[in-house]
Amino acid sequence: MDTQTLLMVGLVAVVLVLVGALLVRRQKGFGSSKTPSLLGAALRGAWGSGLNDSTWDEIEEGLLAADVGVETSTSIVARLRSTKPETPDDAREALAVLLRREFDDVNRALNLGSGVSTVLIVGVNGTGKTTTIAKLSARLKSEGRTVLIGAADTFRAAAGEQLEVWAERVGVDVVTGQEGGDPAAVVFDAISAAKARDADVVLIDTAGRLHGKKNLMGELSKIYRVASGEGEVYEVLLVLDATAGQNGLAQVREFVDTVPVSGIVLTKLDGTAKGGIVIAVENELDVPVKFIGVGEGIDDMEPFDPDSFVSGLLEGS
């Protein structure tokens, strides 16, 4: 095989690899692939033989399986029946409208100010809090903002070191404290450093404390007070694992009671996740979902779009 042929073979191989990578990336987002969602597959079975009395029970079961929640699922089915659809297509269109109405038309953009904007990141351990901070840092940096991270999770071993690794990878500064030290002191130092370095945003990591431990929730309240004393806290983002379902909601309610949570970052929401939890989150916590995590890559975090979400939730129906 001559040199020119080898070059052509190599070029074709590179193109195929790039195309394959693009296809994989497109399939990561919720509802972006042609694979039916859990709800979509349930709905397809529900009205496969037309609309009859059992259809409504199957639709409700599908909504429950997708983690929409009991009260909301019952309400949606009742309203769906009241539209008196004549065909499965009519029912699907009506259901899409009803699901979309579950989301308020609120501003889901990140609220930032003109000076140093403090953003607290809270949530239970294991929800993807650390990677969310890295992804958010990368997004803000791509928008031309200067970011500093405050590693105020001093309770978990190596939490600061993990953030330092991510910070170096993303290319942002990080302020850490001693393991077991006062997390509020780290918050004070981080905000002070952000002001001294003319940073635009300081992202504060907090311990993934358990909702049942009153002393740790009290520490979170202290962190918020200290941060507020050094300037305005523009956002308190609660990181929630989409795969945790209704159990996840039970874990985070006390967070909402402890600090003024302003937005939800829902992680691990891909084509296989029981995505109805988004509806339950907004209905039960009365806090808007602002971002969704759809993969492990640094760029795999997207602003939440209700229209695209509903389309993905009904994929395959």
N, C-alpha and C positions, 0 to 999 in steps of 0.2 A: 504494500500500500504506500503510495507516494506521499510527500509532505502536504501537498494541497488537499488530498483526500482526507488525511488525518485532521487537518485544520477544519475541514467542513464537518466531519463527524463530531469533533469537539464542540464546534459552534452549535450544532443541532442539540447535543446533549445539554449544553448550558441553557439553551432556550427552553427545553423540556423541563429542566429543573426549576427555572423561574416560573414557568406557567403552572407547574404543580404546586409550588409554594404559594402562588397567588390564589389558586383554587382552595387550598387548605385554609388560608387566611380568611377568605370570603365565607367559608363554612363555619367559622368560629362564632360569628355573631348570632344572637338569639333570633331564630326564625329565618336565618339567611340561607340555610340549606333547604333542600326539598324533602328532607326527612320529616315525617309528621311529628308534631309536638305531642306530648302526652294527651293534652286536651283535644287536639285535632284528631288523633286516632280514635279517641272515645266518641267524639261527635260523629265521625264517619260511620261508626258502628251503630250509633243511636238512631240516625235517620236513614240507614241503609235500606229499610223496607218502607220508607215513607213516614208520615207523621201519624202517630197513634198515641193511645194513653200511656204506653210504657216509654215512649220517646222522652217525655219530660223527666221521668225518674232517671233515665240513663244520662240525660244531659246534666242533671244535678249531680249525679255520681261522678261524672267526668270533671265538673267544676271542683268538686270536693277533692278528687284525686290530684288535681292540679294545684291544690293548696289555696284556693280562692277564699275558703272559710265558710262555715256553716250558714251564718246569717246572711252573708252577701250572696252565696250561691242560691239559697232559697228565694231571696228577693229577686235576683236576676231571672230565675226560671219563671216566677210568677208574672213578672213584667213581660217576659218573652211570650208566654201563653196569651197574655192579654192583647198582644198585637195580632193574634189569630192568623199566623202564617199559613198559607195554603200548600206550599211546597218546601222541601228541605232547603232549597236555595233562598227562599224568602226567610226561612228561619235563621239561616246562617248570616244573612245580611242584617237582620234585626238584632241578632246576638252581638255582632260586631259593633253596632251602634250602641247597644246597652253597655258593653264592656268599655267602650271609649268614654261613655258618660261617667264611669266610675272615677275618672281622673279629672281633677279640677284643672282649669286653665291657669296654672300658677307660673310664676317665673322660676324656672329650674336652673338658671345660670348661677354660677358661683358668685356670691356677694363679696366683692372686694372694694376697698377704699383707695384713696389717692396716696396715702402714706404707707406705713408698715401695717399690713393686714394680718391679724392673728387668726388662725384656723385651728381649732382643736379637733383631733381625731379620736373618737372613743369607740368602744365595742368589746365584746368578749374575745378571749384568746382563741385563736384558730379560725377566725373569720376572714383573715387576709388583710389585717390592718396594716402590717408593715409593707406589704407589696402595694397596697392602695396608696400609701404615702409616697412610695417611689413612683408609681404611675402618675399620681397627681403632680408631683414635682416635675416630672418629665413633660407633662402637658403644659404646665404653667411656664416652664422654661422655653418650650417651643413657641409660646405666645410672646416671648420677649421679656418675661418677668424674672427678676432675681429672687431666688428662693433660698431660705435657710430652714433646716430641720432642727427641732428641739427634741432630743431623745429623753422624754420624761417618764418612760417606763423603766423605773429603776428597780422594780420588784422582780421582773423576769430575768433570769440569767442570760447573759449575752445579747439582750435586746438592743443595747446601745451599739454593740459590735455589728449586729446585723444591719442596723440603720446606716452605720458608717460604710459598710460594703456597698449598700444601695446608693448612698449619697455620692460615693466615688464613681460608681458606674454611671449615674445620671449627670454628675458634674455640678453638684450643689454642696454648700457648706452644711455642717452638722455640729451642734453643741450637745455634749454628753455630760453625764454626771457619774458619781461613784455608784456602783451596784449597791442597792439597799439604802441609798441616800434619799434626801428630801426631794421628791419630784417637783414640788412647787419652786424650789430653788433653781432647778434646771430651767423651768419655764421663765423665771425672772431673768436668768443669764441669757437664754436664747433670744428673748425679746430685746434685751439690752444690746446684744450682739447684732441683731437685725437692724436696729436703729443706727448703731455705729457704722455698719457696713452699707447703709442705705439700701437694704433689701426691700423688696416689694411685699413679699409674703413670708410669714414664718408658720410652718406646719408643726404642730405640737403633738407628738405621739404620747399616749397615756397608757397606763397599765390595763391589760385585758381583764379587769377585775370581775369577779363573779357578782351577779346582782344581789345575792343573798348576804354578802359580807358588808355589813353596815359601815365598818371602819374604813374599808377601801372606797366605798361610795362617798363617804365623807371626805376622803382625800381628794377625790375627783372634784367635789364641790369647792374644796380649797384651791385646787389648781385653777378652776374657772375664776375664782375671786382674785387670785394673784394676777392672772392674765388680764382680767378686766381692769385691774388697778394700773396696769402699764399701758393701757390703750384699749381701743374697742376690739372686742372679739367679734369678728364679722361672721364667722360660721362655726357651728359645732356639728361636725359630720359624724353620724353613727354608721359604722361598718357592720353589715349584716350578711350572713351566709345564706344565699337563696336556698341551698339544699337542706337547711335546718328546718324549713317549713314553720308550722305553727309553734313548735318548740322554741324556735329562734325568737318568735315574737314574745313568748313568755319571758325569755331571758332579758330582753331589752327594755321592757316597759319601765323599769326603775331608772334606767338611764334618762329617759324622757322626763321623769319626775325630779331627777337630781340636777340636771343641767338643761339649758334651753336648746335642745336639739333642733337644728334648722334644716337639716337635710339628711337623706339616707344614701349611702353607697352600697348597692346590692352586689355582692361578689358571687362568682361561680354561677352566673346566669348564662348558660349556653343552651344549645338546642335540646339537651336532654334534661335540663332543670325543670322542676315543677314551678313554672314561672308565674302561676296565679298568685304566688305569695306577694308579688308587687301590689296587687289590688288590696290584699289583706293588710299590708303594711300601711298604705295610705289611708285606708278606712279606719283602722284600729288605732294607729299612732297619730293620725292627723298631721303627718310630716311628709313633705314631698320627696320622692326618689329623684335624686339629681344625677347620679352616675350609676352605670352598671359595669361590672367586670365580666368580660366574656372570654378570658383566656389567661395564660400565665405570662405572656410577653409584656414588656414595658409599655407598649402602645395599646394593650388590650383592655382599655377602659374607655367607655363612650358616654356622652351625655344621654340621659334617658329621654326617649321620644315615644310618647304614648301611642301614636298612630302606628309606628313601626312595630312596637311591642304587641299591640292587638293583632296585627297581621301575622306576626310570628307565633302568637299563642294559638291562633286558629289554623296554622299551617297544616295541610293534609286533611282538613275537614271537608 
